[in-house]
Amino acid sequence: MKDTTDTLNAVENLTEEDAKAFLKLIYANIDIFKNGNYTIEKLIEEISSFYSQKIIRTVELRNAIKEESR
């Protein structure tokens, strides 16, 4: 449950620009799947990694940069 909460908090803290960029990446992965270059398992793995790793890491880095600039 903690992972879900961390992910939801991270998504809520994305900038609009970051959110749009992640959506574009997710749609790109869906297009790759539609073209037959991904299995459904690979598509799920890739999209899951955005939520379980990449979004959280992006927010952590943004927060660290904000702290350093203070």
N, C-alpha and C positions, 0 to 999 in steps of 0.2 A: 504494500500500500504506500510505503514511503516513496518508492520509485515513481508511482503514479502522481503523487502529490508534487514531487520534485519536477516532473515533466510538465504538469499543468502550470506550476508557478513559472517555469522557464518560458513556456509558450506565452503566458500573459505578459512577460517582461520583454518580449521581442520588440524591437522597433518596427515600425511599419515597413521600412525598407528591408529589414532582415526577413520579416514574415513573407513579403512578396518574393524575395529571393528563394526562400525555402519552398514556397509553393511552385515556383518555376522549376526547381530541381525535382520536386515530386512529380509534376506533370511530365517532365522529361523522362523520368523513369517509367512512367505509365506508357508513354509513347514507345520507348524501347521494348517494353513488354508486348504492346500491340503489334509491333513490327516483327515479333517472333524471336527476338534476340535475348529474352529473359524467360525463365520458367516462372510460374506463379510463386514458387517458393523464393526465388531470387528477388522478385518484385517486393514481396512481403518483407524479406530481410532488409532490403535497401531502404524502404520507406520506414520500417521500424527503427532503423539506425538513426534516421533524422530525429525521431522523437526521443529515443533512449540515449543518444550520445551527442549528436551534432548541435541540436538546439540548446541543450543544457550547457554544452561547452561554449557556445557562442555567447550566451548570457553571462557565464562566468568570466569570460575574457572581457566583455564590455564593462562589467562591474569592476574588474581589476584595473582597467584603464581609467575608469572614473576615479577610483580611489587614488591612483598614482598622480592624477592631475590635480588633486586637492592640495 
